[in-house]
Amino acid sequence: MSAPVHSTFSSPATVEQVFGVLTSPEWVGTKAERFSDDSELVQREEREDGGVLLTVSRKLPDGVPGFLQKFLPHDGRVVETFDWGPARPDGTRHGEWKADIQGAPARLGGAMRLDPTEVGSAYTIEGDVKVKVPLLGGRAESYIAEMVGKLAAKEADLLRDTLGL
């Protein structure tokens, strides 16, 4: 089994404006400052087709329940990868995200997209969380999926502030 992740953020900004912020080198530092999560840019690669690969290392949030502590890395860090494809003819951008928690029996990832709307754009993150731990897996999946949703909401607020909306 797994727990779903879904978040949508609507904005009066265009797809390319939102994409520009989400894939900028400055975005990582902006998140580190706002969330005090020690975010660090590991890799940023602009591809010839207009796609961007962004890899970020950050601290896991405080307050992880005790039943999950023993499965987390000792350094308390997660590596997130955001792999955006090129702009499509319909004005959308699609990509994939994943989070790697070194040594943890968990898989997090899914799809992300930016869609034009009548008044700007919509940024959608979808995916799932899978934890392979007997008896605790479902509970861990639900907790992690909830935390990913809360982080997405905080990042949407930061994105709104960064875009000046």
Backbone torsions as a table, in degrees:
resi	resn	phi	psi	omega
1	MET	NA	167.2	177.2
2	SER	-151.9	167.6	178.2
3	ALA	-112.3	134.2	-178.5
4	PRO	-78.4	153.0	174.3
5	VAL	-123.2	130.8	176.9
6	HIS	-152.1	130.4	177.7
7	SER	-150.4	137.2	176.0
8	THR	-131.7	135.9	178.8
9	PHE	-124.9	120.7	176.7
10	SER	-98.3	145.8	-175.0
11	SER	-148.0	149.2	172.3
12	PRO	-75.8	-7.1	178.0
13	ALA	-75.0	154.5	178.6
14	THR	-74.8	165.6	175.3
15	VAL	-54.5	-46.8	-176.3
16	GLU	-69.6	-31.5	175.9
17	GLN	-66.2	-45.9	179.6
18	VAL	-65.1	-45.3	177.7
19	PHE	-57.4	-43.0	179.9
20	GLY	-59.1	-41.2	178.5
21	VAL	-70.6	-49.4	-175.7
22	LEU	-62.0	-25.2	-177.2
23	THR	-109.0	5.4	-179.9
24	SER	-77.6	149.4	175.5
25	PRO	-61.0	-29.8	-178.1
26	GLU	-69.7	-25.7	-177.2
27	TRP	-58.5	-39.7	-179.3
28	VAL	-63.2	-45.5	177.9
29	GLY	-66.3	-36.3	177.3
30	THR	-62.5	-42.9	177.7
31	LYS	-65.8	-42.0	-179.7
32	ALA	-59.3	-42.0	-179.4
33	GLU	-67.3	-46.8	-176.8
34	ARG	-69.4	-42.1	-172.3
35	PHE	-99.6	-4.9	-177.4
36	SER	49.2	43.7	-177.1
37	ASP	-107.5	11.5	176.3
38	ASP	57.0	33.9	178.2
39	SER	-58.8	136.3	178.6
40	GLU	-134.1	136.7	175.8
41	LEU	-75.4	120.6	178.1
42	VAL	-92.2	-44.4	-178.1
43	GLN	-154.9	141.6	171.6
44	ARG	-139.9	120.0	-177.1
45	GLU	-128.0	118.5	173.2
46	GLU	-90.9	123.6	-179.9
47	ARG	-91.7	158.9	-179.0
48	GLU	-60.1	-29.3	-178.2
49	ASP	-81.0	-0.4	-179.9
50	GLY	97.1	-4.1	175.5
51	GLY	-76.3	161.6	-179.7
52	VAL	-138.2	132.9	173.4
53	LEU	-106.3	125.4	-179.0
54	LEU	-127.0	124.2	177.6
55	THR	-119.6	129.2	-173.7
56	VAL	-130.5	137.8	172.5
57	SER	-108.4	134.4	179.8
58	ARG	-148.8	160.4	176.6
59	LYS	-73.8	146.1	172.4
60	LEU	-71.3	152.8	-179.1
61	PRO	-66.6	152.8	175.1
62	ASP	-70.2	161.3	174.1
63	GLY	86.6	19.3	178.0
64	VAL	-67.2	132.0	-179.1
65	PRO	-58.5	150.2	-177.8
66	GLY	-55.7	-36.2	-177.5
67	PHE	-66.6	-16.0	177.9
68	LEU	-98.8	-20.5	-173.5
69	GLN	-52.6	-44.0	-174.7
70	LYS	-68.9	-13.9	179.6
71	PHE	-94.9	-5.8	-175.3
72	LEU	-92.3	153.8	178.9
73	PRO	-65.4	150.0	-178.5
74	HIS	-63.2	-31.5	179.7
75	ASP	-81.5	-5.2	175.7
76	GLY	65.7	29.6	-176.2
77	ARG	-117.0	154.4	175.2
78	VAL	-128.2	145.5	176.1
79	VAL	-109.6	121.4	-179.2
80	GLU	-107.5	138.3	177.9
81	THR	-122.8	130.2	178.1
82	PHE	-122.6	111.3	-175.6
83	ASP	-114.2	98.1	-177.9
84	TRP	-91.4	135.9	175.1
85	GLY	-86.0	179.4	180.0
86	PRO	-70.9	164.2	173.7
87	ALA	-62.0	139.4	179.0
88	ARG	-96.6	160.4	-179.3
89	PRO	-56.5	-27.9	179.5
90	ASP	-84.1	4.0	177.3
91	GLY	89.2	2.3	179.6
92	THR	-89.9	165.1	170.2
93	ARG	-131.8	136.6	178.8
94	HIS	-124.5	153.0	177.7
95	GLY	-161.3	-179.3	177.5
96	GLU	-127.6	146.6	176.8
97	TRP	-127.6	153.2	172.2
98	LYS	-154.9	155.9	176.2
99	ALA	-125.6	128.2	180.0
100	ASP	-109.9	114.4	176.9
101	ILE	-104.4	99.0	-172.3
102	GLN	-49.6	123.5	175.6
103	GLY	82.1	-10.6	-179.0
104	ALA	-84.3	143.3	179.4
105	PRO	-81.9	50.9	-175.6
106	ALA	-131.5	149.2	175.1
107	ARG	-130.2	124.8	179.1
108	LEU	-127.9	134.6	176.5
109	GLY	169.9	175.2	179.2
110	GLY	166.4	-149.9	-175.4
111	ALA	-112.9	155.2	173.0
112	MET	-139.4	151.8	179.3
113	ARG	-153.8	154.6	173.4
114	LEU	-119.9	124.1	-178.5
115	ASP	-120.7	136.7	173.5
116	PRO	-69.8	144.5	175.0
117	THR	-125.6	174.9	179.3
118	GLU	-62.2	-26.6	-175.8
119	VAL	-116.5	10.8	-179.3
120	GLY	153.1	-109.0	-178.1
121	SER	-154.1	165.5	174.3
122	ALA	-128.8	131.4	178.6
123	TYR	-109.0	117.5	-176.2
124	THR	-119.9	134.7	175.3
125	ILE	-120.1	127.3	176.9
126	GLU	-133.7	156.5	177.5
127	GLY	168.3	-160.6	177.5
128	ASP	-151.3	163.8	178.9
129	VAL	-121.6	127.7	178.1
130	LYS	-126.3	125.8	178.4
131	VAL	-122.4	123.0	-176.6
132	LYS	-98.3	72.3	176.5
133	VAL	-134.3	117.4	-179.8
134	PRO	-55.9	140.3	177.7
135	LEU	70.9	-35.0	-177.6
136	LEU	-100.5	-12.9	-172.9
137	GLY	-55.2	-49.3	-178.2
138	GLY	-62.3	-42.3	178.9
139	ARG	-65.2	-42.1	178.9
140	ALA	-65.2	-43.1	179.3
141	GLU	-58.6	-46.3	179.9
142	SER	-62.3	-43.1	-179.9
143	TYR	-63.4	-48.1	-177.3
144	ILE	-64.9	-43.0	178.5
145	ALA	-60.3	-39.9	177.2
146	GLU	-63.7	-42.2	179.4
147	MET	-65.6	-39.8	177.5
148	VAL	-62.5	-41.3	177.5
149	GLY	-62.5	-42.0	178.7
150	LYS	-66.3	-40.1	177.6
151	LEU	-64.2	-41.8	178.7
152	ALA	-60.8	-39.6	178.8
153	ALA	-66.2	-41.3	177.9
154	LYS	-65.4	-40.8	178.7
155	GLU	-67.0	-34.1	176.8
156	ALA	-63.9	-41.2	176.2
157	ASP	-62.3	-43.3	178.8
158	LEU	-65.4	-40.5	177.6
159	LEU	-61.4	-42.3	177.8
160	ARG	-60.4	-45.4	178.9
161	ASP	-64.7	-43.1	-178.0
162	THR	-64.6	-36.8	179.1
163	LEU	-78.7	-8.4	179.9
164	GLY	74.1	35.0	-177.6
165	LEU	-100.1	NA	NA
